[in-house]
Amino acid sequence: MAKTQDFTAMMKDMMGAFPVDTSAFEDAFKTQATLGEKLSGVYLEAAGKSTDIGTKWTKDALSKFGEMTKAKKEPADYAKAMTDFASAYAEMSAEHLAAYAEIAKKLQSETMELMMAAGKDMSEDAADVMKKATKDMTAATKKAAAK
């Protein structure tokens, strides 16, 4: 009966001949974690500002709406109150939407800056990893050839 070859030992020998430096992977993970932390900070700041704008908009609208709901002496005063509310709400809306746009613009700008910096860091890390891997593989190949 034929004996089955032990591939486990062969794989261990082969992998041992080509060592892997995990520090490159650790550095890449740290870079990714740092990017995630910075992006989260930017997004949380934007979310907080957006919430503040939404709250202010709601408070402003409710205060204007309160004026509209007060009892009036003349029927025409109700129409005027409704018109005043609509006009004030349109003005408020433009103001608050502009504030949202500023937050979005700042968020986009900061995100792009972070992504560009991270891309540069990651490409530098990748280049270093490739140089080290090439050096290690060359040494391992020479060592294996010398046997």
Stockholm file with secondary structure:
# STOCKHOLM 1.0

chainA/1-147         MAKTQDFTAMMKDMMGAFPVDTSAFEDAFKTQATLGEKLSGVYLEAAGKSTDIGTKWTKDALSKFGEMTKAKKEPADYAKAMTDFASAYAEMSAEHLAAYAEIAKKLQSETMELMMAAGKDMSEDAADVMKKATKDMTAATKKAAAK
#=GR chainA/1-147 SS CCCCCCHHHHHHHHHHHSCCCTHHHHHHHHHHHHHHHHHHHHHHHHHHHHHHHHHHHHHHHHHHHHHHHSCCSSHHHHHHHHHHHHHHHHHHHHHHHHHHHHHHHHHHHHHHHHHHHHHHHHHHHHHHHHHHHHHHHHHHHHHHHHC
#=GC SS_cons         CCCCCCHHHHHHHHHHHSCCCTHHHHHHHHHHHHHHHHHHHHHHHHHHHHHHHHHHHHHHHHHHHHHHHSCCSSHHHHHHHHHHHHHHHHHHHHHHHHHHHHHHHHHHHHHHHHHHHHHHHHHHHHHHHHHHHHHHHHHHHHHHHHC
//
